[in-house]
Amino acid sequence: MPALSTPAALPRFRHRWAAVAGLLVLSPISAEYLIGYGESTGRPLELLAGLLILAPLYGTVAVLIREFTRRTGRGWPTILLLSAAFGVIQAGLIDQSLFDNEVDADGPDWATQALVTLIPGLGVDAANLLNYVGGHVIWSFTAPIAVVESCAPRIANRPWLGPVGVGVMVLLWALSAALIYNDTAADSPASPAQLIGAAAVAIALIAAAFTVRPARTQSPAKAPSWWLVGGVTGAAWCASQLLPTTWAGVTVNVVAMLVLGWQLLRWSRAVLSSSVPGCPSWSNRSATTWITR
């Protein structure tokens, strides 16, 4: 098995901290604000104030997931597995919303649905599991990481933080997580067995994240145009929102996510035949290398 590549030295301070700041802010915006279900939607001052809690809670995790992945020379499988692990930690251990099966008539649309996909013996609703953990994987972590790295391609596969920076991110996350936990844990219906199970799943996902290796081969297929990728994924997302929260709907959603994930991986490994528009110094080879990692 080939040895993992060693990340390059830290980029210039202003470049890497601009990227870190962008990811810190984009992660909570993507996770909580873009969908527009919160009561603070349309209130700019409240949205800005909310970032003081949400950026340390979501943004620091996105930064740390990306940092540890790039420092160890791993790629997107590791990012996805770590994102899933922290999705379980967030929804299962911190705010424990994964085990709250009460219907909230005054909440957003997804919280008002009758729970018909409860998993026997676990006390977890399958639709909520897909919504909470899958939502964190996509919106809280991987999508913001992909966007910010795409905006900074020259440092996309390099570490952005030194030891002090990593320590600051861990501390900020711990403080925000403790704040949310103290606010929600007292009213949580989660049992000790459920919490232990969530912790075990998170640990298994983290262990798997640092076991997988990035792909070392490239697909001979031609990379598709951006409108095809955006059109297919956009249509799939719109269709998923129309599916009922039943076992059939959950099954179709899971299958669609697996198929689309496989297709996106296949597309991302395709050899690029032209340079990336707007980035003349980003060569075909470096672009392909970054995407396949």
N, C-alpha and C positions, 0 to 999 in steps of 0.2 A: 504494500500500500504506500503511495507517495506521501512524503512528508508534507505537512501543512506549511504554507508560505508564511514568512515572517513579515508583519506589517512594517511599513516604512516609518521614518521618524515623524514626530508631530509636525503638522503644517504650521504656517505662520499664525501667530496668536489671533489676529483680527479675522482671518479666514475661518479658523475652526470655531471661534466663539460666536461668530455670526451664525454659523451652521447650528451650533448647540442652542443658541437663543431661538432660532427659527423652529427647531424641533420641540423645544420646551413649550412654545406657544401654540404651534400647529396641532400638536397631539390633543390637548384638551378642547381646542376649537373643533377639531374633527370629531372627537368623541361625544361632545355634549352640545355644541352650539349649532353645527350645520343642519342638524335635523330639525331644530327649532321647536322642540316640545316643551322646553322649560318655561317657567313663569317669568323669567327675566328676559325672554326674547323680546327685542324691540326696546330694551332699556340699556343703552350703551354703558352707563356708569356701573350698573349692576353686573353686566357682563365682564367688564374690566376687573371689578372687585372679585368676581368669582374665579378669575385666573390666579389670584393669590393662593387659592386652595387647590384648584384643579391642575395648574402647571406643576407644582411639586408632586401631586398624586399620580398624574398620567405622564406628563412630559419627562420627568426624571427617569421613569421606567423605560420610556421609549429611547432616551439617550443611553441608558445603561445597557439595554438589550443590544442596541447597535454597537456600543463600545466593546462589550465583551465578545461579540461575534467577530468584529473586525480585528480585534487584538489577537484572537486565536486563529485567524486565517480561515474562518468558516464562512458559510454563506446563508442564503435565504431559508433553507430547511431549518437551520438553527434559530434564525429570527422568528420563524413561524412557531416553532416549538416553545421557545421562551415566551413569546407573546401569549400562547395558549396557557402556559404555566401561570403567568401573571394575571391572565383573565380569570383563572380559577382562584388565585389568591385574592384578587380584588372582590369578586362576586361571592366567593365561598368563605373567606376568612376575615376580610376587612369589613365591608358593609353587609355581608351575609345575605344579600338580596336573592341569592340562588335558592335559599331555603324558605323564602317568604312567599307562600302560595295563596295569600289572600288577594282577592280581586279589589282593586282600588277604583271605585266609580268616578273619582275626581282626578285620576291620574291620566297620563298620556294614553293613546289608543292601545298600545301593546300591553298596558297594565290593566285594561278593562275587560280583556278577553277571558271567557270562562276557561278554566284549566281542565283540558280533556286528555292531556298527554302525560299524566303523572306516571313516573316509573315506579312500579311496585317495589316496596322495601327500601327505597332510597329517599322518598319524600321530596324528590326533585322533579319538576316539570320539564319534559324534553324540549318543548318549544322555548321555555325560558332559558334553559341551558344553552340552546343554540343562539338565542338572542343575546344573552349576557356575555358568554365566553366568546362566541363567534364575533360579536360586536366589538369586543376589546381587541381581538386578534386583528380584525380588519381596520376599524376606525381609530382605535386608540393608539395602535403601535405600528403595524406594518405599512399602512397607507401613508402616514406622515413620514416614516423613515424613507420610503421610496421617493416621495416628493422632494424632501430636503436633499437627499443624496443626488437626485436628478438635477437639482439646482446648483449643486457643487460637485460636478463629476471629477474634477482633478483631485479631490481629497475624499472621494466616496468610499474607497477601500482602505483608508488610513485611520488610525485612532485620532480622536479629537481632544481627549482629556489626559491629563497627567494624574498621578496618585491623589493630589489634593482635590482636583476637580471631581474625580470619582467619589472621594470621601464626602464632598459637599453634596453631590447628587444623592448618595445613600442617606445622608442625614436629613435632607429635605424631604425625601420620600418617607422616611421613618416617622418624622414629625407629622406630616399630613395624614399618613395612614393611621397613626395613633389618634389623631383628632377625629377622623371619620369613625374609627372603631368605637371610641368612647361615646360617640353620638348615636350609634346604631345598635351596638351589641346588646345593650340592656333590654331592648325590645325584640331581639331576634328569637325566632322559634327554633333555631338550629340546635340539634342535640350534640353531645360530645362525640358520638359515633360519626355523625355527619361532618363535623369539623375535622376529625382525624382522617376521615376518608378524603376530604378535599385536600388536606395537607399531603397525604400520600400520593394523590394524583399529581399535584403540583411538583413534588419531588421527582416523581417518575418522568414527568415531561422535561424537567431541567436536566436530569441525567441523560435522557435521550437526545436533548439538544446538543450536548457536548460529546455525543458518541457519533452522530452522523457526520459525514464528510461532504464537502461541496462537490458538485459534478465536475469532472475534468474533461469531459467531451463536449463537443458542440454538435448541434443538430444540423444536418445538411439542408433542412427546409429553409426557405426564404422567410425572413422576418416580415410579418404583415404590416400594413399601414396602420397609423395610429387610429384612424377613424374606424377601421374594422375591429380593432381591440376594444376601443371605447364603445362602439355600437353594440357589440356582442355582450360585453359585461353590463352596459347600461340597460339593455333589454332584459337580461337575466335578473338584474336587481329589481327592475320594475315588476317583472312577473312574480318574483318571490314575495313582493309586498301584497300581491293579490291572493296569494294562497291562504287557505284557512289554517288556523292553528289547531289542526288535527294531526293524527298520526300520518295520514296520507300527505298532508302538507309538509310536515317535518321531514318525512322520507324524501320527498321530491327536492326539498331545499338542500338536504345533505348530499344527495346524489349530484345535484347541479353544482354545488360548491366543489365536490371532488373532481368532477369532469372539467369544470372551468379552471380549477387549480392546476390540473394536469396539463391542460391546453396552454395556460399562461406560462408554465414551466417550459413546455416545448417551444413556444414562441420565443421565450427569453433566451433560449440556448441557440437560437438560429443565428447563423453568421450574418452580420450586417454587411450589406453591399455598398453602403455609402456612409459618409461621415454624418454625425448628428447635426441637424440644422441649428445655426446659432452658436455652435461650439467648434470653430474651425481648427482649434488646436487639439481637439479630442479625437484621436485617430481611430480608425476602424478597429484596430486590434485592442486598444485600451477600452473602447466602448464595449466590445464583445466580452472582454475579460471581466469588466465590472458587472455586466448584466448576468453572466453565468455564475457569478459568485453571490 
